Every structure is written in structure tokens, then in C-alpha cells.
């Protein structure tokens, strides 16, 4: 292969890559942000249970009763 053929092939590959990148820019940007940017932690509200209340089991041997609401 001559040097001119290699240059033409490289330009064609770069051209197609640039066109595909421009066409799918929005999709690529959303994927990169979703993949590499950490999600914001949810804010704790008054109704959000604490870690101990959210567990489906108890660590202690003694059985504890769940807290009751005063109405």
C-alpha cells in the first residue's frame, strides 16, 4: 500500500467517526453523564425511616416492639 492510500483510508475513518459522533452527540453525552457522574443523594425528610427502622430484621437477641404513633 502506498502512503496516499493509507492517508485516504485514515481520513475516511476519521470522517465517518466524526459524522457518527455529531449525529449521536446527545445520546453519547447522556450516557457518559449517567455512567460517570454520581447521583445526588436523596434528602432526608421527616417521614424517612432511620437505618435501624428500615431494616427487615433486628440485630439484638431481645425482641423489640416497633414505635407507635401518638394520636
HUCOR-V97198 format. One record per residue. N is the residue number from 0. RES is the residue in one letter. PHI is phi in degrees with one decimal (NA if undefined). D_LAST is the distance of its C-alpha to the last C-alpha in whole Angstrom. Layout:
N|RES|PHI|D_LAST ; N|RES|PHI|D_LAST
//
This chain:
0|X|NA|87 ; 1|X|-87.1|88 ; 2|X|-62.9|86 ; 3|X|-65.0|85 ; 4|X|-64.8|84 ; 5|X|-64.4|81 ; 6|X|-65.4|80 ; 7|X|-65.2|80 ; 8|X|-63.9|78 ; 9|X|-63.3|75 ; 10|X|-65.5|75 ; 11|X|-65.1|74 ; 12|X|-64.5|72 ; 13|X|-64.3|70 ; 14|X|-63.5|70 ; 15|X|-64.1|69 ; 16|X|-61.9|66 ; 17|X|-66.5|65 ; 18|X|-64.9|65 ; 19|X|-66.0|63 ; 20|X|-62.8|61 ; 21|X|-68.1|61 ; 22|X|-65.5|60 ; 23|X|-101.8|57 ; 24|X|-58.5|56 ; 25|X|-62.5|52 ; 26|X|-65.2|51 ; 27|X|-66.5|53 ; 28|X|-62.6|51 ; 29|X|-63.0|48 ; 30|X|-64.9|48 ; 31|X|-64.4|49 ; 32|X|-64.7|46 ; 33|X|-67.8|44 ; 34|X|-80.2|46 ; 35|X|-112.3|47 ; 36|X|-97.4|44 ; 37|X|-68.3|41 ; 38|X|-71.7|37 ; 39|X|-72.3|35 ; 40|X|-72.2|32 ; 41|X|-67.9|29 ; 42|X|-77.2|27 ; 43|X|-79.7|23 ; 44|X|-107.4|20 ; 45|X|-67.2|17 ; 46|X|-87.0|16 ; 47|X|-72.4|19 ; 48|X|-71.4|19 ; 49|X|-75.6|21 ; 50|X|-60.1|24 ; 51|X|-66.1|23 ; 52|X|-72.4|20 ; 53|X|-83.6|22 ; 54|X|-70.5|25 ; 55|X|-82.1|25 ; 56|X|-146.0|26 ; 57|X|-116.2|26 ; 58|X|-79.0|29 ; 59|X|-72.5|29 ; 60|X|-73.9|30 ; 61|X|-76.1|27 ; 62|X|-81.9|25 ; 63|X|-108.6|21 ; 64|X|-88.3|18 ; 65|X|-67.8|16 ; 66|X|-65.7|13 ; 67|X|-106.1|9 ; 68|X|-91.2|6 ; 69|X|-90.8|4 ; 70|X|-112.0|0
//
